[in-house]
Amino acid sequence: MMMGFGMLFWLVLIPLVVWAVLRFASDRPGNRGRRETPEEILDRRFAQGELDIPTYTEMRARVRTSSTHDTPDVRN
């Protein structure tokens, strides 16, 4: 009976430790709680070969124009 509990303990503990290591290893200190900006998403997708040059440049231009219109005016 004790052997069964010991085996169950290890069958639960090992996957839990693996999950925790993978979960926290992917949370690098500089990226914790930070979302990618639209520019970073486009850059990543271009680097991975998902976008060709004309599509990338057009989408970058759109993001730039939309981000300049969306920024609030913070004058005092």
HTML snippet that shows the backbone in 3Dmol.js (N, CA, C, O; Angstrom):
<script src="https://3Dmol.org/build/3Dmol-min.js"></script>
<div id="view" style="width:600px;height:400px;position:relative"></div>
<script>
const pdb = `
ATOM      1  N   MET A   1       0.825  -1.202   0.000  1.00  0.00           N
ATOM      2  CA  MET A   1       0.000   0.000   0.000  1.00  0.00           C
ATOM      3  C   MET A   1       0.868   1.264   0.000  1.00  0.00           C
ATOM      4  O   MET A   1       0.612   2.187  -0.774  1.00  0.00           O
ATOM      5  N   MET A   2       1.893   1.312   0.864  1.00  0.00           N
ATOM      6  CA  MET A   2       2.783   2.477   0.898  1.00  0.00           C
ATOM      7  C   MET A   2       3.515   2.646  -0.423  1.00  0.00           C
ATOM      8  O   MET A   2       3.785   3.771  -0.843  1.00  0.00           O
ATOM      9  N   MET A   3       3.837   1.544  -1.079  1.00  0.00           N
ATOM     10  CA  MET A   3       4.536   1.609  -2.351  1.00  0.00           C
ATOM     11  C   MET A   3       3.651   2.282  -3.401  1.00  0.00           C
ATOM     12  O   MET A   3       4.147   3.030  -4.243  1.00  0.00           O
ATOM     13  N   GLY A   4       2.363   2.021  -3.354  1.00  0.00           N
ATOM     14  CA  GLY A   4       1.421   2.641  -4.282  1.00  0.00           C
ATOM     15  C   GLY A   4       1.337   4.141  -4.082  1.00  0.00           C
ATOM     16  O   GLY A   4       1.284   4.892  -5.056  1.00  0.00           O
ATOM     17  N   PHE A   5       1.324   4.591  -2.831  1.00  0.00           N
ATOM     18  CA  PHE A   5       1.294   6.028  -2.550  1.00  0.00           C
ATOM     19  C   PHE A   5       2.601   6.695  -2.973  1.00  0.00           C
ATOM     20  O   PHE A   5       2.596   7.810  -3.494  1.00  0.00           O
ATOM     21  N   GLY A   6       3.708   6.013  -2.748  1.00  0.00           N
ATOM     22  CA  GLY A   6       5.004   6.544  -3.157  1.00  0.00           C
ATOM     23  C   GLY A   6       5.075   6.710  -4.668  1.00  0.00           C
ATOM     24  O   GLY A   6       5.574   7.721  -5.163  1.00  0.00           O
ATOM     25  N   MET A   7       4.582   5.728  -5.391  1.00  0.00           N
ATOM     26  CA  MET A   7       4.588   5.788  -6.850  1.00  0.00           C
ATOM     27  C   MET A   7       3.650   6.898  -7.343  1.00  0.00           C
ATOM     28  O   MET A   7       3.988   7.639  -8.266  1.00  0.00           O
ATOM     29  N   LEU A   8       2.484   7.004  -6.725  1.00  0.00           N
ATOM     30  CA  LEU A   8       1.543   8.062  -7.088  1.00  0.00           C
ATOM     31  C   LEU A   8       2.143   9.443  -6.834  1.00  0.00           C
ATOM     32  O   LEU A   8       1.966  10.364  -7.631  1.00  0.00           O
ATOM     33  N   PHE A   9       2.852   9.574  -5.717  1.00  0.00           N
ATOM     34  CA  PHE A   9       3.515  10.832  -5.379  1.00  0.00           C
ATOM     35  C   PHE A   9       4.473  11.255  -6.486  1.00  0.00           C
ATOM     36  O   PHE A   9       4.446  12.404  -6.927  1.00  0.00           O
ATOM     37  N   TRP A  10       5.324  10.327  -6.940  1.00  0.00           N
ATOM     38  CA  TRP A  10       6.297  10.650  -7.984  1.00  0.00           C
ATOM     39  C   TRP A  10       5.626  10.880  -9.330  1.00  0.00           C
ATOM     40  O   TRP A  10       6.096  11.699 -10.119  1.00  0.00           O
ATOM     41  N   LEU A  11       4.531  10.168  -9.605  1.00  0.00           N
ATOM     42  CA  LEU A  11       3.817  10.372 -10.865  1.00  0.00           C
ATOM     43  C   LEU A  11       3.150  11.745 -10.927  1.00  0.00           C
ATOM     44  O   LEU A  11       2.899  12.267 -12.013  1.00  0.00           O
ATOM     45  N   VAL A  12       2.868  12.319  -9.780  1.00  0.00           N
ATOM     46  CA  VAL A  12       2.299  13.666  -9.737  1.00  0.00           C
ATOM     47  C   VAL A  12       3.405  14.713  -9.657  1.00  0.00           C
ATOM     48  O   VAL A  12       3.310  15.759 -10.299  1.00  0.00           O
ATOM     49  N   LEU A  13       4.435  14.450  -8.889  1.00  0.00           N
ATOM     50  CA  LEU A  13       5.488  15.434  -8.660  1.00  0.00           C
ATOM     51  C   LEU A  13       6.327  15.709  -9.907  1.00  0.00           C
ATOM     52  O   LEU A  13       6.609  16.869 -10.211  1.00  0.00           O
ATOM     53  N   ILE A  14       6.726  14.679 -10.623  1.00  0.00           N
ATOM     54  CA  ILE A  14       7.611  14.873 -11.782  1.00  0.00           C
ATOM     55  C   ILE A  14       6.953  15.738 -12.858  1.00  0.00           C
ATOM     56  O   ILE A  14       7.579  16.701 -13.301  1.00  0.00           O
ATOM     57  N   PRO A  15       5.718  15.447 -13.307  1.00  0.00           N
ATOM     58  CA  PRO A  15       5.110  16.348 -14.297  1.00  0.00           C
ATOM     59  C   PRO A  15       4.915  17.772 -13.767  1.00  0.00           C
ATOM     60  O   PRO A  15       5.022  18.735 -14.527  1.00  0.00           O
ATOM     61  N   LEU A  16       4.634  17.907 -12.492  1.00  0.00           N
ATOM     62  CA  LEU A  16       4.466  19.236 -11.901  1.00  0.00           C
ATOM     63  C   LEU A  16       5.770  20.029 -11.942  1.00  0.00           C
ATOM     64  O   LEU A  16       5.756  21.220 -12.256  1.00  0.00           O
ATOM     65  N   VAL A  17       6.876  19.396 -11.635  1.00  0.00           N
ATOM     66  CA  VAL A  17       8.175  20.068 -11.681  1.00  0.00           C
ATOM     67  C   VAL A  17       8.527  20.437 -13.120  1.00  0.00           C
ATOM     68  O   VAL A  17       9.008  21.543 -13.369  1.00  0.00           O
ATOM     69  N   VAL A  18       8.297  19.533 -14.068  1.00  0.00           N
ATOM     70  CA  VAL A  18       8.578  19.821 -15.473  1.00  0.00           C
ATOM     71  C   VAL A  18       7.736  21.002 -15.949  1.00  0.00           C
ATOM     72  O   VAL A  18       8.248  21.900 -16.618  1.00  0.00           O
ATOM     73  N   TRP A  19       6.450  21.003 -15.608  1.00  0.00           N
ATOM     74  CA  TRP A  19       5.568  22.110 -15.993  1.00  0.00           C
ATOM     75  C   TRP A  19       6.076  23.427 -15.413  1.00  0.00           C
ATOM     76  O   TRP A  19       6.124  24.435 -16.119  1.00  0.00           O
ATOM     77  N   ALA A  20       6.455  23.428 -14.131  1.00  0.00           N
ATOM     78  CA  ALA A  20       6.908  24.661 -13.478  1.00  0.00           C
ATOM     79  C   ALA A  20       8.186  25.189 -14.124  1.00  0.00           C
ATOM     80  O   ALA A  20       8.325  26.393 -14.338  1.00  0.00           O
ATOM     81  N   VAL A  21       9.117  24.290 -14.433  1.00  0.00           N
ATOM     82  CA  VAL A  21      10.366  24.724 -15.055  1.00  0.00           C
ATOM     83  C   VAL A  21      10.083  25.327 -16.424  1.00  0.00           C
ATOM     84  O   VAL A  21      10.602  26.396 -16.746  1.00  0.00           O
ATOM     85  N   LEU A  22       9.269  24.659 -17.233  1.00  0.00           N
ATOM     86  CA  LEU A  22       8.954  25.183 -18.560  1.00  0.00           C
ATOM     87  C   LEU A  22       8.180  26.487 -18.484  1.00  0.00           C
ATOM     88  O   LEU A  22       8.414  27.393 -19.284  1.00  0.00           O
ATOM     89  N   ARG A  23       7.291  26.589 -17.566  1.00  0.00           N
ATOM     90  CA  ARG A  23       6.455  27.785 -17.415  1.00  0.00           C
ATOM     91  C   ARG A  23       7.287  28.999 -17.033  1.00  0.00           C
ATOM     92  O   ARG A  23       7.139  30.071 -17.620  1.00  0.00           O
ATOM     93  N   PHE A  24       8.158  28.827 -16.052  1.00  0.00           N
ATOM     94  CA  PHE A  24       8.911  29.968 -15.551  1.00  0.00           C
ATOM     95  C   PHE A  24      10.175  30.238 -16.361  1.00  0.00           C
ATOM     96  O   PHE A  24      10.699  31.352 -16.326  1.00  0.00           O
ATOM     97  N   ALA A  25      10.666  29.253 -17.081  1.00  0.00           N
ATOM     98  CA  ALA A  25      11.826  29.487 -17.946  1.00  0.00           C
ATOM     99  C   ALA A  25      11.435  30.338 -19.142  1.00  0.00           C
ATOM    100  O   ALA A  25      12.259  31.093 -19.659  1.00  0.00           O
ATOM    101  N   SER A  26      10.180  30.227 -19.593  1.00  0.00           N
ATOM    102  CA  SER A  26       9.741  31.028 -20.730  1.00  0.00           C
ATOM    103  C   SER A  26       9.433  32.470 -20.336  1.00  0.00           C
ATOM    104  O   SER A  26       9.355  33.340 -21.203  1.00  0.00           O
ATOM    105  N   ASP A  27       9.259  32.733 -19.052  1.00  0.00           N
ATOM    106  CA  ASP A  27       9.016  34.103 -18.568  1.00  0.00           C
ATOM    107  C   ASP A  27      10.344  34.770 -18.259  1.00  0.00           C
ATOM    108  O   ASP A  27      10.762  34.840 -17.103  1.00  0.00           O
ATOM    109  N   ARG A  28      11.000  35.258 -19.294  1.00  0.00           N
ATOM    110  CA  ARG A  28      12.268  35.955 -19.082  1.00  0.00           C
ATOM    111  C   ARG A  28      11.993  37.247 -18.331  1.00  0.00           C
ATOM    112  O   ARG A  28      10.934  37.850 -18.506  1.00  0.00           O
ATOM    113  N   PRO A  29      12.924  37.677 -17.505  1.00  0.00           N
ATOM    114  CA  PRO A  29      12.684  38.866 -16.674  1.00  0.00           C
ATOM    115  C   PRO A  29      12.253  40.101 -17.455  1.00  0.00           C
ATOM    116  O   PRO A  29      11.423  40.864 -16.960  1.00  0.00           O
ATOM    117  N   GLY A  30      12.779  40.327 -18.647  1.00  0.00           N
ATOM    118  CA  GLY A  30      12.413  41.508 -19.415  1.00  0.00           C
ATOM    119  C   GLY A  30      11.054  41.414 -20.065  1.00  0.00           C
ATOM    120  O   GLY A  30      10.499  42.438 -20.464  1.00  0.00           O
ATOM    121  N   ASN A  31      10.499  40.227 -20.187  1.00  0.00           N
ATOM    122  CA  ASN A  31       9.230  40.054 -20.892  1.00  0.00           C
ATOM    123  C   ASN A  31       8.059  39.736 -19.971  1.00  0.00           C
ATOM    124  O   ASN A  31       6.943  39.540 -20.452  1.00  0.00           O
ATOM    125  N   ARG A  32       8.275  39.681 -18.712  1.00  0.00           N
ATOM    126  CA  ARG A  32       7.214  39.291 -17.799  1.00  0.00           C
ATOM    127  C   ARG A  32       6.086  40.318 -17.813  1.00  0.00           C
ATOM    128  O   ARG A  32       6.300  41.477 -17.457  1.00  0.00           O
ATOM    129  N   GLY A  33       4.899  39.905 -18.217  1.00  0.00           N
ATOM    130  CA  GLY A  33       3.745  40.783 -18.242  1.00  0.00           C
ATOM    131  C   GLY A  33       3.747  41.795 -19.367  1.00  0.00           C
ATOM    132  O   GLY A  33       2.932  42.718 -19.356  1.00  0.00           O
ATOM    133  N   ARG A  34       4.628  41.656 -20.331  1.00  0.00           N
ATOM    134  CA  ARG A  34       4.742  42.624 -21.416  1.00  0.00           C
ATOM    135  C   ARG A  34       4.169  42.020 -22.686  1.00  0.00           C
ATOM    136  O   ARG A  34       4.434  40.860 -23.002  1.00  0.00           O
ATOM    137  N   ARG A  35       3.397  42.790 -23.400  1.00  0.00           N
ATOM    138  CA  ARG A  35       2.829  42.342 -24.672  1.00  0.00           C
ATOM    139  C   ARG A  35       3.647  42.912 -25.820  1.00  0.00           C
ATOM    140  O   ARG A  35       4.246  43.981 -25.704  1.00  0.00           O
ATOM    141  N   GLU A  36       3.662  42.184 -26.923  1.00  0.00           N
ATOM    142  CA  GLU A  36       4.365  42.654 -28.109  1.00  0.00           C
ATOM    143  C   GLU A  36       3.626  43.838 -28.722  1.00  0.00           C
ATOM    144  O   GLU A  36       2.395  43.866 -28.758  1.00  0.00           O
ATOM    145  N   THR A  37       4.380  44.801 -29.197  1.00  0.00           N
ATOM    146  CA  THR A  37       3.781  45.922 -29.921  1.00  0.00           C
ATOM    147  C   THR A  37       3.458  45.449 -31.338  1.00  0.00           C
ATOM    148  O   THR A  37       4.007  44.442 -31.787  1.00  0.00           O
ATOM    149  N   PRO A  38       2.586  46.147 -32.043  1.00  0.00           N
ATOM    150  CA  PRO A  38       2.292  45.767 -33.428  1.00  0.00           C
ATOM    151  C   PRO A  38       3.543  45.730 -34.299  1.00  0.00           C
ATOM    152  O   PRO A  38       3.670  44.869 -35.170  1.00  0.00           O
ATOM    153  N   GLU A  39       4.462  46.655 -34.070  1.00  0.00           N
ATOM    154  CA  GLU A  39       5.711  46.671 -34.850  1.00  0.00           C
ATOM    155  C   GLU A  39       6.528  45.412 -34.583  1.00  0.00           C
ATOM    156  O   GLU A  39       7.084  44.822 -35.510  1.00  0.00           O
ATOM    157  N   GLU A  40       6.603  45.000 -33.318  1.00  0.00           N
ATOM    158  CA  GLU A  40       7.357  43.797 -32.966  1.00  0.00           C
ATOM    159  C   GLU A  40       6.722  42.546 -33.572  1.00  0.00           C
ATOM    160  O   GLU A  40       7.428  41.634 -34.001  1.00  0.00           O
ATOM    161  N   ILE A  41       5.401  42.505 -33.607  1.00  0.00           N
ATOM    162  CA  ILE A  41       4.716  41.364 -34.214  1.00  0.00           C
ATOM    163  C   ILE A  41       5.035  41.294 -35.702  1.00  0.00           C
ATOM    164  O   ILE A  41       5.335  40.224 -36.231  1.00  0.00           O
ATOM    165  N   LEU A  42       4.969  42.442 -36.375  1.00  0.00           N
ATOM    166  CA  LEU A  42       5.299  42.466 -37.810  1.00  0.00           C
ATOM    167  C   LEU A  42       6.753  42.063 -38.040  1.00  0.00           C
ATOM    168  O   LEU A  42       7.043  41.280 -38.945  1.00  0.00           O
ATOM    169  N   ASP A  43       7.662  42.591 -37.232  1.00  0.00           N
ATOM    170  CA  ASP A  43       9.071  42.240 -37.384  1.00  0.00           C
ATOM    171  C   ASP A  43       9.293  40.734 -37.200  1.00  0.00           C
ATOM    172  O   ASP A  43      10.030  40.110 -37.965  1.00  0.00           O
ATOM    173  N   ARG A  44       8.653  40.164 -36.185  1.00  0.00           N
ATOM    174  CA  ARG A  44       8.797  38.730 -35.928  1.00  0.00           C
ATOM    175  C   ARG A  44       8.239  37.917 -37.086  1.00  0.00           C
ATOM    176  O   ARG A  44       8.872  36.963 -37.540  1.00  0.00           O
ATOM    177  N   ARG A  45       7.061  38.287 -37.563  1.00  0.00           N
ATOM    178  CA  ARG A  45       6.447  37.544 -38.670  1.00  0.00           C
ATOM    179  C   ARG A  45       7.275  37.659 -39.946  1.00  0.00           C
ATOM    180  O   ARG A  45       7.380  36.692 -40.700  1.00  0.00           O
ATOM    181  N   PHE A  46       7.868  38.834 -40.200  1.00  0.00           N
ATOM    182  CA  PHE A  46       8.732  39.016 -41.362  1.00  0.00           C
ATOM    183  C   PHE A  46       9.992  38.158 -41.223  1.00  0.00           C
ATOM    184  O   PHE A  46      10.426  37.521 -42.183  1.00  0.00           O
ATOM    185  N   ALA A  47      10.570  38.150 -40.031  1.00  0.00           N
ATOM    186  CA  ALA A  47      11.778  37.362 -39.785  1.00  0.00           C
ATOM    187  C   ALA A  47      11.519  35.865 -39.930  1.00  0.00           C
ATOM    188  O   ALA A  47      12.409  35.116 -40.334  1.00  0.00           O
ATOM    189  N   GLN A  48      10.312  35.431 -39.604  1.00  0.00           N
ATOM    190  CA  GLN A  48       9.975  34.014 -39.733  1.00  0.00           C
ATOM    191  C   GLN A  48       9.574  33.638 -41.154  1.00  0.00           C
ATOM    192  O   GLN A  48       9.338  32.465 -41.442  1.00  0.00           O
ATOM    193  N   GLY A  49       9.497  34.622 -42.041  1.00  0.00           N
ATOM    194  CA  GLY A  49       9.164  34.340 -43.434  1.00  0.00           C
ATOM    195  C   GLY A  49       7.678  34.270 -43.723  1.00  0.00           C
ATOM    196  O   GLY A  49       7.275  33.806 -44.789  1.00  0.00           O
ATOM    197  N   GLU A  50       6.854  34.728 -42.783  1.00  0.00           N
ATOM    198  CA  GLU A  50       5.408  34.709 -42.990  1.00  0.00           C
ATOM    199  C   GLU A  50       4.949  35.834 -43.916  1.00  0.00           C
ATOM    200  O   GLU A  50       3.901  35.724 -44.554  1.00  0.00           O
ATOM    201  N   LEU A  51       5.729  36.914 -43.991  1.00  0.00           N
ATOM    202  CA  LEU A  51       5.362  38.072 -44.808  1.00  0.00           C
ATOM    203  C   LEU A  51       6.446  38.324 -45.850  1.00  0.00           C
ATOM    204  O   LEU A  51       7.636  38.169 -45.575  1.00  0.00           O
ATOM    205  N   ASP A  52       6.016  38.716 -47.057  1.00  0.00           N
ATOM    206  CA  ASP A  52       6.991  39.123 -48.058  1.00  0.00           C
ATOM    207  C   ASP A  52       7.274  40.625 -47.889  1.00  0.00           C
ATOM    208  O   ASP A  52       6.589  41.303 -47.123  1.00  0.00           O
ATOM    209  N   ILE A  53       8.266  41.132 -48.596  1.00  0.00           N
ATOM    210  CA  ILE A  53       8.701  42.520 -48.422  1.00  0.00           C
ATOM    211  C   ILE A  53       7.594  43.531 -48.724  1.00  0.00           C
ATOM    212  O   ILE A  53       7.394  44.445 -47.925  1.00  0.00           O
ATOM    213  N   PRO A  54       6.853  43.411 -49.855  1.00  0.00           N
ATOM    214  CA  PRO A  54       5.798  44.414 -50.100  1.00  0.00           C
ATOM    215  C   PRO A  54       4.715  44.412 -49.019  1.00  0.00           C
ATOM    216  O   PRO A  54       4.253  45.471 -48.594  1.00  0.00           O
ATOM    217  N   THR A  55       4.317  43.228 -48.582  1.00  0.00           N
ATOM    218  CA  THR A  55       3.283  43.144 -47.539  1.00  0.00           C
ATOM    219  C   THR A  55       3.800  43.740 -46.237  1.00  0.00           C
ATOM    220  O   THR A  55       3.091  44.486 -45.561  1.00  0.00           O
ATOM    221  N   TYR A  56       5.044  43.406 -45.890  1.00  0.00           N
ATOM    222  CA  TYR A  56       5.642  43.920 -44.659  1.00  0.00           C
ATOM    223  C   TYR A  56       5.719  45.448 -44.667  1.00  0.00           C
ATOM    224  O   TYR A  56       5.329  46.096 -43.696  1.00  0.00           O
ATOM    225  N   THR A  57       6.222  46.023 -45.766  1.00  0.00           N
ATOM    226  CA  THR A  57       6.368  47.482 -45.804  1.00  0.00           C
ATOM    227  C   THR A  57       5.009  48.177 -45.780  1.00  0.00           C
ATOM    228  O   THR A  57       4.859  49.224 -45.151  1.00  0.00           O
ATOM    229  N   GLU A  58       4.020  47.600 -46.462  1.00  0.00           N
ATOM    230  CA  GLU A  58       2.674  48.194 -46.443  1.00  0.00           C
ATOM    231  C   GLU A  58       2.074  48.143 -45.041  1.00  0.00           C
ATOM    232  O   GLU A  58       1.495  49.124 -44.572  1.00  0.00           O
ATOM    233  N   MET A  59       2.213  47.009 -44.379  1.00  0.00           N
ATOM    234  CA  MET A  59       1.645  46.878 -43.034  1.00  0.00           C
ATOM    235  C   MET A  59       2.383  47.762 -42.029  1.00  0.00           C
ATOM    236  O   MET A  59       1.760  48.315 -41.122  1.00  0.00           O
ATOM    237  N   ARG A  60       3.701  47.901 -42.177  1.00  0.00           N
ATOM    238  CA  ARG A  60       4.455  48.796 -41.291  1.00  0.00           C
ATOM    239  C   ARG A  60       3.981  50.238 -41.456  1.00  0.00           C
ATOM    240  O   ARG A  60       3.824  50.963 -40.474  1.00  0.00           O
ATOM    241  N   ALA A  61       3.755  50.646 -42.696  1.00  0.00           N
ATOM    242  CA  ALA A  61       3.279  52.008 -42.945  1.00  0.00           C
ATOM    243  C   ALA A  61       1.900  52.219 -42.318  1.00  0.00           C
ATOM    244  O   ALA A  61       1.632  53.271 -41.738  1.00  0.00           O
ATOM    245  N   ARG A  62       1.046  51.235 -42.432  1.00  0.00           N
ATOM    246  CA  ARG A  62      -0.289  51.343 -41.827  1.00  0.00           C
ATOM    247  C   ARG A  62      -0.204  51.439 -40.307  1.00  0.00           C
ATOM    248  O   ARG A  62      -0.913  52.231 -39.685  1.00  0.00           O
ATOM    249  N   VAL A  63       0.667  50.628 -39.720  1.00  0.00           N
ATOM    250  CA  VAL A  63       0.815  50.660 -38.257  1.00  0.00           C
ATOM    251  C   VAL A  63       1.354  52.010 -37.812  1.00  0.00           C
ATOM    252  O   VAL A  63       0.899  52.564 -36.811  1.00  0.00           O
ATOM    253  N   ARG A  64       2.316  52.537 -38.546  1.00  0.00           N
ATOM    254  CA  ARG A  64       2.878  53.852 -38.188  1.00  0.00           C
ATOM    255  C   ARG A  64       1.826  54.949 -38.249  1.00  0.00           C
ATOM    256  O   ARG A  64       1.741  55.776 -37.342  1.00  0.00           O
ATOM    257  N   THR A  65       1.016  54.962 -39.321  1.00  0.00           N
ATOM    258  CA  THR A  65       0.009  56.019 -39.438  1.00  0.00           C
ATOM    259  C   THR A  65      -1.088  55.849 -38.403  1.00  0.00           C
ATOM    260  O   THR A  65      -1.593  56.838 -37.873  1.00  0.00           O
ATOM    261  N   SER A  66      -1.464  54.619 -38.109  1.00  0.00           N
ATOM    262  CA  SER A  66      -2.522  54.429 -37.107  1.00  0.00           C
ATOM    263  C   SER A  66      -2.007  54.737 -35.711  1.00  0.00           C
ATOM    264  O   SER A  66      -2.758  55.235 -34.872  1.00  0.00           O
ATOM    265  N   SER A  67      -0.736  54.448 -35.449  1.00  0.00           N
ATOM    266  CA  SER A  67      -0.211  54.740 -34.112  1.00  0.00           C
ATOM    267  C   SER A  67      -0.017  56.234 -33.889  1.00  0.00           C
ATOM    268  O   SER A  67      -0.108  56.695 -32.751  1.00  0.00           O
ATOM    269  N   THR A  68       0.248  57.004 -34.948  1.00  0.00           N
ATOM    270  CA  THR A  68       0.373  58.455 -34.762  1.00  0.00           C
ATOM    271  C   THR A  68      -0.985  59.097 -34.552  1.00  0.00           C
ATOM    272  O   THR A  68      -1.077  60.128 -33.886  1.00  0.00           O
ATOM    273  N   HIS A  69      -2.039  58.517 -35.103  1.00  0.00           N
ATOM    274  CA  HIS A  69      -3.388  59.059 -34.901  1.00  0.00           C
ATOM    275  C   HIS A  69      -3.982  58.634 -33.568  1.00  0.00           C
ATOM    276  O   HIS A  69      -4.872  59.302 -33.041  1.00  0.00           O
ATOM    277  N   ASP A  70      -3.493  57.525 -33.021  1.00  0.00           N
ATOM    278  CA  ASP A  70      -4.053  56.996 -31.774  1.00  0.00           C
ATOM    279  C   ASP A  70      -3.391  57.533 -30.521  1.00  0.00           C
ATOM    280  O   ASP A  70      -3.904  57.322 -29.422  1.00  0.00           O
ATOM    281  N   THR A  71      -2.265  58.223 -30.654  1.00  0.00           N
ATOM    282  CA  THR A  71      -1.583  58.714 -29.461  1.00  0.00           C
ATOM    283  C   THR A  71      -2.308  59.933 -28.918  1.00  0.00           C
ATOM    284  O   THR A  71      -2.623  60.859 -29.665  1.00  0.00           O
ATOM    285  N   PRO A  72      -2.573  59.933 -27.619  1.00  0.00           N
ATOM    286  CA  PRO A  72      -3.285  61.070 -27.026  1.00  0.00           C
ATOM    287  C   PRO A  72      -2.389  62.292 -26.926  1.00  0.00           C
ATOM    288  O   PRO A  72      -1.165  62.187 -26.841  1.00  0.00           O
ATOM    289  N   ASP A  73      -3.015  63.425 -26.938  1.00  0.00           N
ATOM    290  CA  ASP A  73      -2.294  64.688 -26.789  1.00  0.00           C
ATOM    291  C   ASP A  73      -2.142  64.950 -25.301  1.00  0.00           C
ATOM    292  O   ASP A  73      -3.137  65.112 -24.594  1.00  0.00           O
ATOM    293  N   VAL A  74      -0.904  64.993 -24.818  1.00  0.00           N
ATOM    294  CA  VAL A  74      -0.676  65.107 -23.378  1.00  0.00           C
ATOM    295  C   VAL A  74      -0.042  66.446 -23.011  1.00  0.00           C
ATOM    296  O   VAL A  74       0.866  66.501 -22.181  1.00  0.00           O
ATOM    297  N   ARG A  75      -0.508  67.495 -23.612  1.00  0.00           N
ATOM    298  CA  ARG A  75      -0.009  68.826 -23.248  1.00  0.00           C
ATOM    299  C   ARG A  75      -0.656  69.304 -21.977  1.00  0.00           C
ATOM    300  O   ARG A  75      -1.806  68.976 -21.688  1.00  0.00           O
ATOM    301  N   ASN A  76       0.098  70.092 -21.208  1.00  0.00           N
ATOM    302  CA  ASN A  76      -0.443  70.617 -19.943  1.00  0.00           C
ATOM    303  C   ASN A  76      -0.910  72.031 -20.107  1.00  0.00           C
ATOM    304  O   ASN A  76      -1.395  72.637 -19.151  1.00  0.00           O
TER     305      ASN A  76
END
`;
const viewer = $3Dmol.createViewer("view");
viewer.addModel(pdb, "pdb");
viewer.setStyle({}, {cartoon: {color: "spectrum"}});
viewer.zoomTo();
viewer.render();
</script>
